[in-house]
Amino acid sequence: LGSLVFRLALDGNIQDIVNQGSLHEFLACLHGQFGPVASFWFGGRPVVSLGSVDQLRQHINPNRTTDSFETMLKSLLGYRSGMGGGATEAVMRKKLYESAVNNTLKENFPLLLKLVEELVGKWKSFPKDQHTPLCAHLLGLAMKAVTQLALGDRFQNDAEVIGFRKNHEAIWSEIGKGYLDGSMEKSSIRKEHYESALAEMETVLMSVAKDRKGQRSQTAFVDALLQSNLTDRQVIKSFSQTVDVSLCGCNIFPVCIWAVHFLSTSEEVQEKLHQELEDVLGSEPVSLDKIPQLRYFQQVLNETVRTAKLTPIAAQLQENEGKVDQHIIPKETLVIYALGVVLQDADTWSRPYKFDPDRFTEDSASKSFSLLGFSGSQACPELRFAYTVATVVLSTVVRQLKLHQVKGQVVEARSELVSTPKDDTWITVSKRS
């Protein structure tokens, strides 16, 4: 009995999280029962969760000093995803990322267009009734785009992309599972597989850094890091985090897959996007300088992120004792932002489960969305990168094709680090006349 009590104390609410199926589902249940401020135990440490815009507004402003994604991984998993350092270094790193992302998109926009056109050309060749697997096709596009834009022309080789993808999926599948039960530590085979993939990933990144260190121009994302004041080891850690966050932490693949899926359910939204392309671009291809003028596209992407609960969880470490409403939050408490709960809170969003891009014509919706870190100055460089890639994908698709949902298909979400479909999602396409 004594060992059982010790085990329960050690695990805290971990088994409850496992029983619910994900940390997001656990938090949805927790807030449904206890309201917008709730607490639980993750293993042996106390955690406070905030589940409404009003409570997040009270907490975010005085505590936005560290990378929330990194904070959560370090606190819950012991996974060292970043370089460490304080708030000043985090700000400097963000500025470096922003500059590198902007330059990478500028230098490689024609390549991005080419990769997207190749995929759309493939879809155009399909018979009208052929089912197209979105996850398989768009993950392939995301991997090609990110590896070539971020790491350079070495990844024009499909074998390099396949190897990178294999290791990337092995690493992220274990990090995602770690939110549930830490079961990797109980399986020597899984732990060995994870560590092997991590070592192979780092070897590839070190090799890329070595090959590109003499580059004078900055054509790939990694070039900007190599020409900064970072050490080689910091470059690898910094770049590794950026690739991971871009693909799975919040961005390119899930944004594209959910956006195309939601579009397939609404002919009206597709036509509005097509009309905006006609009004803004005419017969010209999409360009980097024109993307900010595609405002309805931005509304569609915002609503995609909201409806899909794209990033269901973020976190901050309480650096000093704080207060939300009447609740005292002790120093060094991990504070989780239950974004998946907030993004579908009926008090903030009318008809919260409906995909409705027009809701973002209202200032209140845009302000709430920006507060959560999904747009405006609070958005991370990686998310802006993902929005740009997704805009290129959607504009190219909508200009040439009509998207149709497969009748009878039920699409369920898997909410781990990001929300993705549990199974591949299928659509059919037809050529636009």
Disulfide bonds with the S-S distance in Angstrom:
none
